[in-house]
Each structure stands twice: as C-alpha cells, then as structure tokens.
Amino acid sequence: MQFVLILSLVAAAIGSGLVAGIFFAFSTFIMTAFSRIPAEQGIAAMNSINATIVRSPFMALFVPTAILCIVIAVLALMNWRGSASALMLTGAALYVFASFLSTIIFNVPMNDALEKVSGSGPEAVGLWATYLRDWTWWNHVRTVASLLASMAFVRALMVV
C-alpha cells in the first residue's frame, strides 16, 4: 500500500504541476497576446484552442489527475498519517475544487458562450472584453491552485 501511495503522490505532483504550467502560460502571456489583437481574431483563436484542447493529450492529464486526487484523499482518510494526510487532503482539495471543478463551473461556460459569437460587432467586442477579464481571473485561480496542490503533494512525499 505504501508503494501505491508514493506512486500516486508522485503522479499527482507531476500532473498538477504540469497543469499549473499550462494554466500559467495562459495567465502570463497567451491571454495578454489575445487582448492585443482585434476581437474577431482573438475570438477565433480562443475558439480554436477550446475546440482543440478537448481532443488533446491535455485531457489525458487534466482528468486523470483529478481522479488521482480523489484516490489520494481516500487513502489519506483510510490511513491517517498526521501532517502527511493533511497535506494529501489539502493538495487533493486544491486540485479537485479550485482547479478541476472551477474549470467546469466557470471557464467552460465562458468558452461555450464565446463559441456562439463571431464577427467584430459591438456584441462580440463586449463579450470578448468581459471574457478576457473573467476567464483570465478564473485561470489565475486554477494556476495557483494547481501549483499549490503540486507543492502539497511534494511536501507530503517528504513526510509520508
């Protein structure tokens, strides 16, 4: 059981760290670059990314990491190990709630709304401005949560 736990923590640390890096890229330069181009082009580029990402290897990282976090939380609760279990639960909660579920609750609906808009009319420009602000804010949340989850899993590995 110890081997499974260690392997799970290593995989979750790597998975959440990689996801944090992907989100970090969007937060630090991709969305800023999109904000500098005309709304019609930005919307088209983001819609292309959104259509591509759901069929990309990213999903084979993002979803299984969430499942692994649930497994880690169960392992932490089944065999309480003090601070190691607290770190495991913290990492799992950060990733599942603030990264994975916030994506489903906030970012995906914004992506769906953006998919229905095209052109450069006032409606598109207004939606794009709101999208850039709100989507990026929630992406910052996902970035920080994924990074903190990775750090919690690494720390748990050090004390388990």
C-alpha positions as CSV (number, residue, x, y, z in Angstrom):
1,M,0.0,0.0,0.0
2,Q,2.9,2.4,0.7
3,F,4.2,1.9,-2.8
4,V,0.8,2.8,-4.3
5,L,0.6,5.9,-2.1
6,I,4.1,7.1,-3.1
7,L,3.4,6.4,-6.8
8,S,0.1,8.2,-6.5
9,L,1.7,11.2,-4.8
10,V,4.5,11.4,-7.4
11,A,2.0,11.2,-10.3
12,A,-0.3,13.8,-8.7
13,A,2.6,16.2,-8.0
14,I,3.7,15.9,-11.6
15,G,0.2,16.1,-13.1
16,S,-0.9,19.1,-11.1
17,G,2.5,20.8,-11.7
18,L,2.1,20.3,-15.5
19,V,-1.4,21.6,-15.4
20,A,-0.3,24.6,-13.4
21,G,2.3,25.3,-16.1
22,I,-0.2,25.1,-18.9
23,F,-2.5,27.5,-17.0
24,F,0.4,29.7,-16.1
25,A,1.1,30.2,-19.8
26,F,-2.4,31.4,-20.4
27,S,-2.3,33.7,-17.4
28,T,1.0,35.3,-18.2
29,F,1.2,35.7,-21.9
30,I,-1.4,33.9,-24.1
31,M,-4.4,35.9,-22.9
32,T,-2.4,39.1,-22.9
33,A,-1.4,38.5,-26.5
34,F,-5.0,37.8,-27.5
35,S,-6.1,41.0,-25.9
36,R,-3.8,42.9,-28.2
37,I,-5.4,41.6,-31.4
38,P,-8.8,42.6,-32.9
39,A,-11.7,40.9,-31.1
40,E,-12.7,38.9,-34.1
41,Q,-9.2,37.3,-34.4
42,G,-8.9,36.8,-30.6
43,I,-12.3,35.1,-30.5
44,A,-11.4,32.8,-33.5
45,A,-8.0,31.9,-31.9
46,M,-9.6,31.1,-28.5
47,N,-12.4,29.1,-30.1
48,S,-9.8,27.1,-32.0
49,I,-7.9,26.4,-28.8
50,N,-11.1,25.4,-27.0
51,A,-12.1,23.0,-29.8
52,T,-8.6,21.5,-29.9
53,I,-7.9,21.1,-26.2
54,V,-10.8,18.8,-25.5
55,R,-9.3,16.3,-28.0
56,S,-5.7,16.8,-27.0
57,P,-3.3,15.0,-24.6
58,F,-4.1,17.7,-22.1
59,M,-7.4,15.9,-21.2
60,A,-5.4,12.7,-20.6
61,L,-3.5,14.8,-17.9
62,F,-6.2,17.0,-16.5
63,V,-9.0,14.5,-15.8
64,P,-6.9,11.6,-14.6
65,T,-5.1,13.9,-12.2
66,A,-8.4,14.9,-10.7
67,I,-9.3,11.2,-10.3
68,L,-5.9,10.5,-8.7
69,C,-6.5,13.3,-6.3
70,I,-9.7,11.7,-5.2
71,V,-7.9,8.4,-4.7
72,I,-5.2,10.2,-2.6
73,A,-7.9,11.8,-0.5
74,V,-9.4,8.4,0.2
75,L,-6.0,6.9,1.0
76,A,-5.3,9.8,3.4
77,L,-8.6,9.3,5.2
78,M,-8.4,5.5,5.3
79,N,-4.9,5.5,7.0
80,W,-4.4,8.9,8.7
81,R,-0.7,9.8,8.8
82,G,-0.9,13.1,10.6
83,S,0.6,16.0,8.6
84,A,1.2,13.8,5.6
85,S,-2.5,13.1,5.3
86,A,-3.4,16.7,5.9
87,L,-1.1,17.7,3.1
88,M,-2.6,15.0,0.9
89,L,-6.1,16.2,1.6
90,T,-5.0,19.8,1.0
91,G,-3.4,19.0,-2.4
92,A,-6.4,16.9,-3.4
93,A,-8.9,19.6,-2.4
94,L,-7.0,22.4,-4.1
95,Y,-6.8,20.5,-7.4
96,V,-10.3,19.0,-7.4
97,F,-12.2,22.1,-6.3
98,A,-10.1,25.1,-7.3
99,S,-8.6,23.7,-10.5
100,F,-10.8,21.0,-11.9
101,L,-14.3,22.0,-10.7
102,S,-13.7,25.7,-11.2
103,T,-12.9,24.9,-14.8
104,I,-16.2,23.1,-15.3
105,I,-18.2,25.7,-13.4
106,F,-16.6,28.9,-14.6
107,N,-14.2,28.6,-17.6
108,V,-16.2,26.1,-19.7
109,P,-19.4,28.0,-19.7
110,M,-17.5,31.1,-20.8
111,N,-15.9,29.1,-23.5
112,D,-19.4,27.8,-24.6
113,A,-20.7,31.4,-24.7
114,L,-17.7,32.5,-26.7
115,E,-18.2,29.7,-29.2
116,K,-21.6,31.2,-30.2
117,V,-20.1,34.6,-31.1
118,S,-18.3,35.6,-34.2
119,G,-17.5,38.8,-36.0
120,S,-16.4,42.1,-34.8
121,G,-19.8,43.8,-33.9
122,P,-20.4,45.5,-30.6
123,E,-21.8,42.3,-29.1
124,A,-18.7,40.4,-29.9
125,V,-16.3,43.1,-28.8
126,G,-18.2,43.5,-25.5
127,L,-18.3,39.8,-24.8
128,W,-14.6,39.4,-25.7
129,A,-13.6,42.2,-23.2
130,T,-15.6,40.5,-20.5
131,Y,-14.3,37.1,-21.4
132,L,-10.7,38.2,-21.3
133,R,-11.1,39.7,-17.9
134,D,-13.3,37.0,-16.2
135,W,-11.8,33.9,-17.9
136,T,-8.3,35.1,-17.1
137,W,-9.2,35.7,-13.4
138,W,-10.5,32.2,-13.0
139,N,-7.5,30.9,-14.9
140,H,-5.3,32.6,-12.3
141,V,-7.2,30.7,-9.6
142,R,-6.7,27.5,-11.4
143,T,-3.0,28.2,-11.9
144,V,-2.3,29.0,-8.2
145,A,-4.5,26.1,-7.0
146,S,-2.7,23.6,-9.3
147,L,0.7,24.8,-8.2
148,L,-0.2,24.7,-4.5
149,A,-1.6,21.2,-5.0
150,S,1.7,20.1,-6.6
151,M,3.6,21.6,-3.7
152,A,1.4,19.9,-1.1
153,F,1.9,16.5,-2.8
154,V,5.7,17.1,-2.9
155,R,5.7,18.0,0.8
156,A,3.5,15.0,1.6
157,L,6.1,12.8,-0.1
158,M,8.7,14.3,2.2
159,V,6.9,13.4,5.4
160,V,5.0,10.2,4.4
